[in-house]
Amino acid sequence: MTISGNLFIVTAPSGAGKTSLVRALLAADSQVRLSVSYTTRPMRPGEVGGIDYHFVTDEHFIMMLEDGDFLESAEVHGARYGTSQTWVETALQSGNDLILEIDWQGAAQVRSLYPSAIGIFILPPSMHALEQRLRNRAQDSDAVITRRLAAAREEISHVSEFDYVIINDQFDVAIHDLLAIVRSQRLRGEKQLARHRDLLDKFN
C-alpha cells in the first residue's frame, strides 16, 4: 500500500487539552483530517455524533471488532474505543495528513502496523493542573476524577515511546508547537519529492 499522507498519533491523559489542541490544529491547517473514532461511552454535552465520535452500543462495537474493522481498539475508563482501518487507509492513500486521537495502547497497535506514524504526546504542566482541569469541566464525580488521575499516571509513564512531547501549559504556545511538528513532517524530503514529482521533472 502506497501512503502519501502523514499519520499523526496524538495521545494525552484525560484533561491535558488534547481535544482542544487538535480542534485548533484542524482550524489552522486545512490539509489535516481527523479520524473519528468509534466509542461505546455516552455522548457528552456539546458533542455531535459522527463529528466527535461515532457513538455505538457495546454489542455493535463487538460485532465490528469480530469482523476485523478496527485498526486499533482499546478499553479506557470502562468504555471501548476503536479506529476504522478502511477509513484510515483511504485517507492516507489520497494524500491527506491524518490525526488519530488515541490512548497509548492504541498508539502501540497502530505503530506496529504503520512504523512511519508520528507519535505526539501532550503533557499537562503538573498533576495539580490536570486535576483542576478535570474538576473545572464539571462532568465527572470525585470517584471518576480519582480514577482518571490514576490512569493519567499510567498513561504518562509511556511518554518516552513517542517522537514528540508538547507541554500544554500555555495553549497558544502548545498549538504553535503542534503546528510546527505537522508542518515539519510534511516538508520532509521524501514526502516533498513524492508530492511534487511533476515540478521536479521540469527541472531536469
Buried (B, 14 or more C-beta within 10 A) or exposed (E): EEBBBBBBBBBBBBBBBBBBBBEBBEEEBEEBBBBBBBBBBEEEEEEEEEEBBBBBEEEEBEEBBEEEBBBBBBEBEEBBBBBBBEBBBEBBEEBBBBBBBBBBBBBBBBBEEBEEBBBBBBBBEEEEBBBEBBEEEEEBEEEBBEBBBEBBEEBBEBBEEBBBEBBBEEEEEBBBBBBEBBEEBBEEEEBEEEBEEEEEEEEE
